[in-house]
Amino acid sequence: MRPKPRKKLVAFMDLMECNGLYNFLLVLTCGLILLAIGVDLFGFGLVVSVACDLNITVTQKGILTSLPYVGILLVSYIWGYVSDTRGRKFSLIVSVQAAFVLSCLASFSTNWWFLGLMKFFSVCFSCAANSATYTLVGESCIKRVRSKYMLLMTCLLILSPGIGAVLSYPTLFLDFKMEIPFLGINFTPWRLLIIVLAIPLGIGGAAICFFYESPKFLINCGRNDEAIQVLKSIHAINNRGTKDSLQITSIYLEDAVATKQRSLCRAMFELGAPLFRPPMLWRTIQLFFIVAVVYFTNNSLLVWLPYIMNKVRLSLNRNSTAAGDICSLISVKPAPVAMNGTSLSVNATAVTPDVCLGYIEDNVVITLFMSQCVYALLNFVISYLMKWRRIVLLTILTVSTLSGVLLNLMPEPVSSVFLLMVFTCTNLGMGILASYFVDMYPTSCRGMVSCLSIMVGRTSTFVGINVVGNFVFYHCHVTFYMWSLLVLSSVIAAWFLPPDKPLKS
């Protein structure tokens, strides 16, 4: 039996019980955009390591690798404002298409600073999609499948480093050199790689144009006529093949917030201020702290993974019967010195990116791809466990904590390397946290809080790359013990999240 329309709001809720082709295609497109920005961001680290003709020094590589995260820090708040005032779809179209163009321009860089500048501006645009995708899907799908869809999108985001490595491997083994006289450069495989990594951005930016703006956003802005047309269009697509049409004339939103004419700075302040006032203050601090730990643990270690794997491989090549945990293999030790003062062996620091090879090692590609495939599969499984998302998040963070402690205690390197990869499993919590931001905040500031969460996450990544990465090679055991303690603190914070099922009074 069809529910009887009692109020105008009920008609809107009845429509949102519909889930069909439109929602599936929207999730697929937004997932592609997340995959694209991940491939473009993480793949840039591989590009920097193989751009031999730019003669990039070790210090310059560190600057280039960190620049994208600086861009995210500077503009995330602005994109939150744009998303909450101009729309989720508008933010995605502008940001993704601009990022694609700027990434392609980076392939014609004549020096390292122009490469960094183009990538900086590219990420300043693409970072908007990291939160706008989740918000658009969350506001266009019913609550029953919302969290599941977000986890499925996160599967693609988790896959992005592995996909970037797979795309890079064959591209860099091409052998060609095309001279561009007016720029004074040769177009070589690493320049083609930048375009290859940016192609998913172009596809995603074009595909999102065929979808509608979030109906909840339109209602919140007072554009009810547009919202009704969007709802009718979504209903028609999801119920294709039937003659039933949606019969509504007006709708309203319970958590709608009236907007006033005000200056840009004042509007941005008033949009974000409620997040840091009671009753949202405690929840915002709690979720932002967990986000910071999740990104700090996964993303920063992912950047250093190629160098760690190179040091492990070098140590094992020197001594195939090497014993001990991973720290005993990657810790920097002074090279043995002969009586005449000359070095007898290659210093352990030689495996840092001092020499440009122009290609990617097989072990780096295999490790990245396999580990990200496993995490994507686990994330897919988690999407069916969203009824217990708090328990799942606690389990993920606890497993990461135990792995960080145990990898220091392993008697041989293989199990220690395995535990190192398990330690990065905090990325499985990204989609769960995104669902909390959509469910626990009103429509008026949902885009802002999502963008700020990305800014917090990338800030922690920046710190992790430039601080923890340096300590790992010199104080490995202490670093992982302290790191595990940090992840444990996020377990305590997650313990106080709302229960998965409301407690009976």
C-alpha positions as CSV (number, residue, x, y, z in Angstrom):
1,M,0.0,0.0,0.0
2,R,1.2,3.5,-0.8
3,P,1.6,5.8,2.2
4,K,-1.0,8.5,2.3
5,P,0.4,12.0,1.8
6,R,-0.4,13.8,5.0
7,K,2.0,16.8,4.8
8,K,4.1,18.4,2.2
9,L,7.3,17.2,4.0
10,V,6.0,13.6,3.8
11,A,5.8,13.8,0.0
12,F,9.5,14.7,-0.1
13,M,10.4,11.9,2.3
14,D,8.3,9.4,0.2
15,L,10.4,10.4,-2.8
16,M,13.7,9.9,-1.0
17,E,12.7,6.3,-0.3
18,C,13.3,5.7,-4.0
19,N,16.8,4.3,-4.9
20,G,17.6,3.3,-8.4
21,L,19.6,3.9,-11.6
22,Y,20.2,7.6,-11.0
23,N,21.7,7.1,-7.6
24,F,23.9,4.2,-8.8
25,L,25.3,6.3,-11.7
26,L,25.8,9.3,-9.4
27,V,27.8,7.1,-7.0
28,L,29.8,5.7,-9.9
29,T,30.7,9.1,-11.2
30,C,31.6,10.6,-7.8
31,G,33.7,7.5,-7.1
32,L,35.5,8.1,-10.4
33,I,36.2,11.7,-9.4
34,L,37.6,10.5,-6.0
35,L,39.7,7.9,-7.9
36,A,40.9,10.7,-10.2
37,I,42.0,13.1,-7.6
38,G,43.8,10.3,-5.7
39,V,45.6,9.1,-8.8
40,D,46.6,12.7,-9.6
41,L,47.8,13.5,-6.1
42,F,49.6,10.3,-5.2
43,G,50.9,9.8,-8.7
44,F,52.6,13.2,-8.5
45,G,55.1,11.7,-6.1
46,L,56.1,9.2,-8.7
47,V,56.4,11.9,-11.3
48,V,58.8,13.9,-9.1
49,S,61.0,10.8,-8.6
50,V,61.4,10.2,-12.4
51,A,61.7,13.8,-13.8
52,C,65.4,13.4,-14.4
53,D,65.9,16.1,-17.0
54,L,64.7,18.8,-14.5
55,N,67.7,17.9,-12.2
56,I,65.6,18.0,-9.1
57,T,67.6,17.8,-5.8
58,V,66.5,15.9,-2.7
59,T,65.5,19.1,-1.0
60,Q,63.5,20.2,-4.0
61,K,61.7,16.8,-4.2
62,G,60.6,17.2,-0.6
63,I,59.2,20.7,-1.4
64,L,57.4,19.4,-4.5
65,T,55.9,16.5,-2.7
66,S,54.6,18.7,0.1
67,L,53.3,21.6,-2.1
68,P,50.0,19.9,-3.0
69,Y,49.1,19.5,0.7
70,V,49.9,23.2,1.3
71,G,47.4,24.1,-1.4
72,I,44.7,21.9,0.3
73,L,45.3,23.8,3.6
74,L,44.9,27.2,2.0
75,V,41.7,26.7,0.0
76,S,39.6,24.0,1.8
77,Y,37.7,26.6,3.9
78,I,37.0,28.6,0.8
79,W,35.7,25.6,-1.1
80,G,33.5,24.7,1.9
81,Y,31.9,28.2,1.5
82,V,31.5,27.8,-2.2
83,S,29.9,24.3,-1.8
84,D,27.4,25.6,0.8
85,T,26.5,28.8,-1.2
86,R,26.8,28.0,-4.9
87,G,26.1,24.2,-4.8
88,R,27.8,20.8,-4.7
89,K,27.5,20.3,-8.5
90,F,28.9,23.7,-9.2
91,S,31.9,23.1,-7.0
92,L,32.6,19.7,-8.7
93,I,32.3,21.0,-12.2
94,V,34.6,24.0,-11.7
95,S,37.2,22.3,-9.5
96,V,37.6,19.0,-11.4
97,Q,37.7,20.6,-14.9
98,A,40.2,23.3,-13.8
99,A,42.4,20.7,-12.1
100,F,42.5,18.7,-15.3
101,V,43.6,21.6,-17.4
102,L,46.3,22.7,-14.9
103,S,47.6,19.2,-14.5
104,C,48.0,18.9,-18.3
105,L,49.9,22.2,-18.3
106,A,52.3,20.9,-15.7
107,S,53.6,18.4,-18.3
108,F,55.2,21.3,-20.2
109,S,57.2,22.5,-17.2
110,T,60.6,23.9,-18.0
111,N,62.0,23.7,-14.4
112,W,61.0,22.3,-11.1
113,W,59.4,25.4,-9.6
114,F,57.0,25.7,-12.6
115,L,56.1,22.0,-12.1
116,G,55.4,22.7,-8.5
117,L,53.4,25.8,-9.2
118,M,51.1,24.1,-11.7
119,K,50.5,21.2,-9.3
120,F,49.9,23.6,-6.4
121,F,47.1,25.3,-8.3
122,S,45.8,22.1,-9.7
123,V,45.4,20.6,-6.2
124,C,43.9,23.9,-5.0
125,F,41.0,23.1,-7.3
126,S,40.8,19.3,-7.1
127,C,40.7,19.3,-3.3
128,A,37.1,20.6,-3.4
129,A,35.9,17.3,-5.0
130,N,37.2,15.3,-2.0
131,S,34.3,16.6,0.2
132,A,31.7,17.8,-2.4
133,T,31.4,14.2,-3.8
134,Y,30.5,12.8,-0.5
135,T,28.1,15.6,0.3
136,L,26.3,15.4,-3.1
137,V,25.8,11.6,-2.8
138,G,24.8,11.9,0.9
139,E,22.1,14.5,0.0
140,S,20.8,12.7,-3.1
141,C,20.4,9.2,-1.6
142,I,18.2,7.7,1.0
143,K,19.6,7.1,4.5
144,R,19.3,3.3,4.2
145,V,22.0,3.1,1.5
146,R,23.9,6.4,2.1
147,S,26.7,5.0,4.3
148,K,27.1,2.0,2.0
149,Y,27.5,4.2,-1.1
150,M,30.1,6.4,0.7
151,L,32.1,3.3,1.6
152,L,31.9,2.1,-2.1
153,M,33.2,5.5,-3.2
154,T,36.0,5.2,-0.7
155,C,37.0,1.9,-2.2
156,L,38.0,3.7,-5.4
157,L,39.8,6.4,-3.4
158,I,41.8,3.8,-1.6
159,L,42.7,2.1,-4.9
160,S,44.1,5.4,-6.3
161,P,47.7,5.0,-5.2
162,G,47.8,1.5,-6.7
163,I,46.1,2.6,-9.9
164,G,48.6,5.5,-10.2
165,A,51.5,3.1,-9.9
166,V,50.0,0.7,-12.5
167,L,49.5,3.5,-15.0
168,S,53.0,4.8,-14.3
169,Y,54.8,1.6,-14.9
170,P,54.2,1.0,-18.6
171,T,54.1,4.7,-19.4
172,L,57.7,5.2,-18.1
173,F,59.0,2.3,-20.0
174,L,58.1,4.0,-23.3
175,D,61.1,5.2,-25.3
176,F,60.6,8.5,-27.1
177,K,61.8,12.0,-27.1
178,M,59.9,14.8,-28.9
179,E,61.6,18.2,-29.0
180,I,59.5,21.3,-28.4
181,P,61.8,24.2,-29.6
182,F,59.8,27.2,-28.4
183,L,59.9,25.9,-24.8
184,G,63.3,24.4,-25.0
185,I,62.3,21.0,-23.6
186,N,62.0,17.4,-24.8
187,F,58.6,15.8,-24.3
188,T,59.6,12.5,-22.7
189,P,57.6,9.6,-21.0
190,W,57.4,11.3,-17.6
191,R,55.7,14.3,-19.2
192,L,53.2,12.0,-20.9
193,L,52.6,10.3,-17.5
194,I,51.3,13.6,-16.0
195,I,48.6,13.7,-18.7
196,V,47.8,10.0,-18.3
197,L,47.3,10.5,-14.6
198,A,45.1,13.6,-15.3
199,I,42.8,11.8,-17.8
200,P,40.4,10.5,-15.1
201,L,39.9,14.1,-13.9
202,G,38.8,15.1,-17.4
203,I,36.4,12.2,-17.7
204,G,34.9,12.8,-14.2
205,G,34.6,16.5,-14.8
206,A,32.6,15.9,-18.0
207,A,30.4,13.2,-16.6
208,I,29.2,15.2,-13.5
209,C,27.7,17.8,-15.8
210,F,24.9,15.3,-16.6
211,F,23.7,15.0,-13.0
212,Y,21.5,17.3,-10.9
213,E,22.2,19.6,-8.0
214,S,21.5,18.3,-4.5
215,P,17.8,18.7,-3.9
216,K,18.4,19.3,-0.2
217,F,20.8,22.1,-1.1
218,L,18.2,23.7,-3.4
219,I,15.5,23.6,-0.8
220,N,17.8,25.0,1.8
221,C,18.5,28.0,-0.5
222,G,14.8,28.6,-1.1
223,R,14.9,27.4,-4.7
224,N,11.9,25.1,-4.2
225,D,10.7,25.1,-7.8
226,E,14.1,23.9,-9.0
227,A,14.2,21.3,-6.2
228,I,10.8,19.9,-7.2
229,Q,11.9,19.6,-10.9
230,V,15.1,17.8,-9.7
231,L,13.1,15.4,-7.5
232,K,10.7,14.7,-10.4
233,S,13.5,14.0,-12.8
234,I,15.3,11.7,-10.3
235,H,12.0,9.9,-9.7
236,A,11.4,9.5,-13.4
237,I,14.9,8.0,-14.0
238,N,14.6,5.6,-11.0
239,N,11.1,4.5,-12.1
240,R,11.7,4.4,-15.9
241,G,9.3,2.1,-17.7
242,T,6.3,3.2,-15.6
243,K,3.8,5.9,-16.1
244,D,3.7,7.0,-12.5
245,S,5.0,10.5,-12.0
246,L,5.7,12.3,-8.8
247,Q,2.7,14.4,-7.7
248,I,4.1,17.2,-5.5
249,T,3.6,21.0,-5.6
250,S,5.7,22.3,-2.7
251,I,8.2,21.0,-0.1
252,Y,10.2,22.3,2.8
253,L,13.3,21.1,4.8
254,E,13.2,20.8,8.6
255,D,16.8,21.9,9.1
256,A,16.8,24.7,6.4
257,V,18.6,27.9,7.5
258,A,17.6,31.3,6.1
259,T,20.4,33.2,4.4
260,K,21.1,36.9,4.6
261,Q,23.1,39.3,2.4
262,R,26.5,39.8,4.0
263,S,30.2,40.2,3.0
264,L,32.2,37.2,1.9
265,C,34.4,37.1,5.0
266,R,31.4,37.5,7.3
267,A,29.5,34.8,5.5
268,M,32.4,32.4,5.6
269,F,32.8,33.0,9.4
270,E,29.1,32.6,10.1
271,L,29.0,29.4,8.1
272,G,31.9,27.8,9.9
273,A,31.4,29.3,13.4
274,P,28.5,26.9,14.5
275,L,30.9,24.0,14.1
276,F,33.0,25.3,16.9
277,R,30.2,26.3,19.3
278,P,28.0,24.1,21.5
279,P,26.3,21.8,20.8
280,M,28.5,20.9,17.8
281,L,31.9,21.8,19.4
282,W,32.7,18.5,21.1
283,R,31.6,16.4,18.1
284,T,33.6,18.5,15.7
285,I,36.8,18.2,17.8
286,Q,36.3,14.5,18.3
287,L,35.8,13.8,14.6
288,F,38.6,16.1,13.4
289,F,41.0,14.4,15.8
290,I,40.2,11.0,14.5
291,V,40.5,12.3,10.9
292,A,43.9,13.8,11.7
293,V,45.2,10.4,13.1
294,V,43.8,8.4,10.1
295,Y,45.4,10.6,7.5
296,F,48.6,11.1,9.5
297,T,49.1,7.3,9.7
298,N,48.1,6.3,6.2
299,N,49.0,9.1,3.8
300,S,52.3,10.1,5.3
301,L,53.6,6.6,5.5
302,L,52.3,5.9,1.9
303,V,54.6,8.7,0.7
304,W,57.6,7.2,2.4
305,L,56.8,3.6,1.4
306,P,58.9,3.6,-1.9
307,Y,62.0,4.7,0.1
308,I,61.3,2.2,2.9
309,M,60.9,-0.6,0.4
310,N,64.1,0.4,-1.4
311,K,66.0,0.2,1.9
312,V,64.5,-3.1,2.8
313,R,65.4,-4.5,-0.6
314,L,68.9,-3.2,-0.5
315,S,69.4,-4.7,3.0
316,L,68.1,-8.1,1.9
317,N,70.3,-8.0,-1.3
318,R,73.3,-7.5,0.9
319,N,72.4,-10.3,3.3
320,S,69.7,-12.7,2.1
321,T,69.6,-14.3,5.6
322,A,69.1,-11.0,7.4
323,A,67.1,-11.3,10.6
324,G,65.2,-8.9,12.8
325,D,62.3,-6.5,12.3
326,I,61.9,-3.9,9.6
327,C,63.6,-1.2,11.7
328,S,66.8,-3.1,11.8
329,L,66.8,-3.0,7.9
330,I,65.9,0.6,7.3
331,S,67.7,2.4,10.2
332,V,70.5,4.5,8.9
333,K,73.9,3.3,10.1
334,P,77.3,4.8,9.5
335,A,79.2,3.0,6.8
336,P,82.2,0.8,7.8
337,V,85.4,2.6,7.4
338,A,88.8,1.1,6.5
339,M,92.0,1.9,8.4
340,N,93.0,4.4,5.6
341,G,89.7,6.3,6.2
342,T,87.9,5.2,3.0
343,S,84.4,3.8,3.1
344,L,84.2,0.0,2.6
345,S,80.5,-0.2,1.6
346,V,77.6,1.8,0.3
347,N,76.0,4.0,3.0
348,A,72.5,3.1,3.9
349,T,71.4,6.6,3.0
350,A,72.2,5.9,-0.6
351,V,68.8,4.5,-1.1
352,T,67.1,7.8,-0.5
353,P,66.3,9.6,-3.8
354,D,69.7,11.0,-4.6
355,V,69.9,9.3,-8.0
356,C,67.2,9.6,-10.6
357,L,66.5,6.3,-12.3
358,G,63.8,7.4,-14.6
359,Y,61.6,4.4,-13.9
360,I,59.7,2.8,-11.0
361,E,61.0,-0.3,-9.2
362,D,58.9,-3.4,-9.7
363,N,58.6,-4.0,-5.9
364,V,57.1,-0.5,-5.4
365,V,54.4,-1.1,-8.0
366,I,53.5,-4.6,-6.7
367,T,53.4,-3.5,-3.1
368,L,51.3,-0.4,-3.8
369,F,48.9,-2.2,-6.1
370,M,48.4,-5.4,-4.0
371,S,48.0,-3.6,-0.7
372,Q,45.5,-1.1,-2.1
373,C,43.5,-3.8,-3.8
374,V,43.3,-5.7,-0.4
375,Y,42.2,-2.5,1.3
376,A,39.6,-1.7,-1.4
377,L,38.2,-5.3,-1.0
378,L,38.0,-4.9,2.8
379,N,36.3,-1.5,2.3
380,F,33.7,-3.1,0.1
381,V,33.0,-5.7,2.8
382,I,32.8,-2.9,5.4
383,S,30.1,-1.2,3.2
384,Y,27.8,-4.1,4.2
385,L,28.6,-3.6,7.9
386,M,27.5,0.1,8.2
387,K,24.9,-0.9,10.8
388,W,27.8,-1.3,13.1
389,R,30.0,1.5,11.8
390,R,31.3,2.6,15.3
391,I,32.3,-1.0,16.1
392,V,34.0,-1.3,12.7
393,L,35.9,2.0,13.1
394,L,37.1,0.9,16.6
395,T,38.2,-2.4,15.2
396,I,40.2,-0.8,12.4
397,L,42.0,1.6,14.7
398,T,42.7,-1.1,17.2
399,V,44.2,-3.4,14.6
400,S,46.4,-0.5,13.4
401,T,47.6,0.1,16.9
402,L,48.6,-3.5,17.6
403,S,50.4,-3.8,14.2
404,G,52.5,-0.7,15.0
405,V,53.6,-2.2,18.2
406,L,54.2,-5.8,16.9
407,L,56.2,-4.8,13.9
408,N,59.0,-3.8,16.2
409,L,59.0,-7.2,17.8
410,M,59.1,-9.5,14.8
411,P,62.1,-11.8,14.6
412,E,62.3,-11.7,10.8
413,P,61.7,-9.0,8.1
414,V,58.9,-10.5,6.0
415,S,56.3,-10.5,8.9
416,S,57.5,-7.1,10.0
417,V,56.9,-5.7,6.5
418,F,53.5,-7.3,6.4
419,L,52.6,-5.6,9.8
420,L,53.9,-2.3,8.4
421,M,51.2,-2.5,5.6
422,V,48.6,-3.5,8.1
423,F,49.6,-0.5,10.2
424,T,48.3,1.7,7.3
425,C,44.8,0.2,7.4
426,T,43.5,3.4,9.0
427,N,42.4,4.4,5.5
428,L,39.5,1.9,5.9
429,G,38.0,4.4,8.3
430,M,37.8,7.3,5.8
431,G,34.4,6.4,4.4
432,I,33.0,5.8,7.8
433,L,34.1,9.2,9.0
434,A,32.6,10.8,5.9
435,S,29.3,9.2,6.7
436,Y,29.4,10.7,10.2
437,F,30.0,14.2,8.7
438,V,26.9,13.9,6.5
439,D,24.6,12.3,9.2
440,M,25.5,14.5,12.2
441,Y,25.6,18.0,10.7
442,P,22.8,20.1,9.2
443,T,22.5,20.8,5.5
444,S,23.5,24.4,5.9
445,C,27.1,23.6,7.0
446,R,27.6,20.1,5.8
447,G,29.8,21.1,2.9
448,M,31.9,23.3,5.2
449,V,32.6,20.7,7.8
450,S,33.4,18.1,5.1
451,C,36.0,20.5,3.5
452,L,37.4,21.4,6.9
453,S,37.8,17.7,7.7
454,I,39.9,17.3,4.5
455,M,42.0,20.3,5.5
456,V,42.6,18.8,8.9
457,G,43.5,15.4,7.3
458,R,45.9,17.0,4.8
459,T,47.5,19.1,7.5
460,S,48.3,16.0,9.5
461,T,49.7,14.4,6.3
462,F,52.0,17.4,5.7
463,V,53.3,17.1,9.3
464,G,53.7,13.3,8.8
465,I,55.7,13.7,5.6
466,N,58.1,16.3,6.9
467,V,58.5,15.3,10.6
468,V,57.7,11.6,11.1
469,G,59.3,10.6,7.8
470,N,62.7,11.9,8.9
471,F,62.5,10.2,12.3
472,V,61.6,6.8,10.8
473,F,65.1,6.3,9.4
474,Y,67.0,7.4,12.5
475,H,64.8,6.5,15.5
476,C,62.6,3.8,13.9
477,H,61.6,1.8,17.0
478,V,60.7,4.8,19.1
479,T,58.8,6.4,16.2
480,F,56.5,3.4,15.7
481,Y,55.9,3.0,19.4
482,M,54.9,6.7,19.7
483,W,52.9,6.4,16.5
484,S,51.0,3.5,17.9
485,L,50.3,5.4,21.0
486,L,48.8,8.2,18.9
487,V,46.5,5.7,17.0
488,L,45.5,4.3,20.4
489,S,44.3,7.8,21.4
490,S,42.1,7.9,18.4
491,V,40.6,4.5,19.6
492,I,39.7,6.3,22.8
493,A,38.1,9.2,21.0
494,A,36.1,6.9,18.7
495,W,34.8,5.0,21.7
496,F,32.7,8.1,22.6
497,L,31.0,8.3,19.2
498,P,27.2,7.8,19.2
499,P,26.2,4.2,19.5
500,D,25.2,2.4,16.3
501,K,21.7,1.7,17.7
502,P,19.8,4.2,19.9
503,L,19.7,3.1,23.6
504,K,16.3,2.4,24.9
505,S,15.2,4.8,27.7
